[in-house]
Amino acid sequence: MALKNKNLQICPFQEAMDLISGKWTMSIINTLMAGKMRFKELERSVVGINTRMLVKELKQLEARKIVSRKAYATMPPTVEYSLTEKGMLLKPVLVEVQAWAMRNVE
């Protein structure tokens, strides 16, 4: 992530790319566009991701306020993940990327 310094101009484009550049980030966001999901449900939906990496990516997305985590006091513990309002603002970006991929990726 770009260092923030009073004397440096922060490039908004670079900040956005830093935010969504993880290998699994966009897949997780895209999956959560469908709505709230429990951890195991999300893990099964993001093809190819392992548990450790999903936990890491979710923590980063939560810290950046893209994903919301809600834990319920049940046995065993239940955790649901969903997109925040900020995360939902990425929907038009994802739609355009998918449209481009359908037209140009063979």
C-alpha positions, 0 to 999 in steps of 0.5 A: 500500500502506498505510504502516506506523507503530507509532502507526497501527492497520493494517486487515487488510481494507485490507491484503488489498485492497491486496494483490489490487487490481491489475487483473490480480492475481486473473486471474493467481492464478486461472490459476496455481491450475491449477499451474506455468506457464512465462511464455509459457504464463501470458501466453497464458492471461491474456486481454488482458494485455501482456508488460510488465504481466504482468512487473510484476504477477508481480514484485509478487506474488513480492515479496508471497510469493503467487507463486514464480518458479523459473528454470532454467539452460537455453538459452534460459532457462526460468522457471516460476511457481507459487502459494506456500502463501500464494497457494493460501490465496486459492482459497476466496476466488476460488471464492466470487467466481466463484460470486457472479459466476455468480449475479449478473453478467448 
